[in-house]
Amino acid sequence: VFPSTTDPDANAGAAWLQVHPDGRVAMLCPVHELGQGSSLALAQIAAEELGVDVADIDIKLPTTAEIPAMRFTTGSQSIAVHALPMARAAAALREELRRRAASQLGVDSASLADGVAGFTLADGRTVPYRELVRGSSVVLDVAALSDAPLYTFDPKRQRRQVGQPAMP
């Protein structure tokens, strides 16, 4: 199977991310690169949206058996084409985990502030992502992808991962 030259649609990122029970995030990189750093940049976008350190994202260059044909790197298009779907998927995953945490705690989801790799409540309690994925899968509804606020592209928000030095 040859790589694709077709751009992914805005919902394609729903299949690219997974939170494991140990709290680490698996990212199936949607591009094959030749050392440009696209996979690291996309991991930084996912980390920004999820509130995790980029070092906690395991980047995997999948085969076409794992995800549909990936777009190959041409004309420096990888970030331009994949940044928005990655951000939307990570933001939707964050908000689905927030809904899950609110349901488990019996609180309104608005009372859960973003924390490091999870959420915090006003009383100081924390709810890490790893506790929210134990024993059950998180399946994203692609219809909900556009509803989640995107931190990566918010000019008023201080970025912790995007635009910072990082090592692959």
Buried (B, 14 or more C-beta within 10 A) or exposed (E): EEBBEEEBEBBBBBBBBBBEEEBBBBBBBBBBBEEEBBBBBBBBBBBBBBBBBBEBBEBBEBEEEEBEEBBBBEEEBBBEBBBBBBBBBBBBBBBBBBBBBBEEBEBEBEBBEBBBBBBBBEEEEBBBBBBBBEEEEBEBEBEBBEEBEBBBBEEEEEBBBBEEEBEE
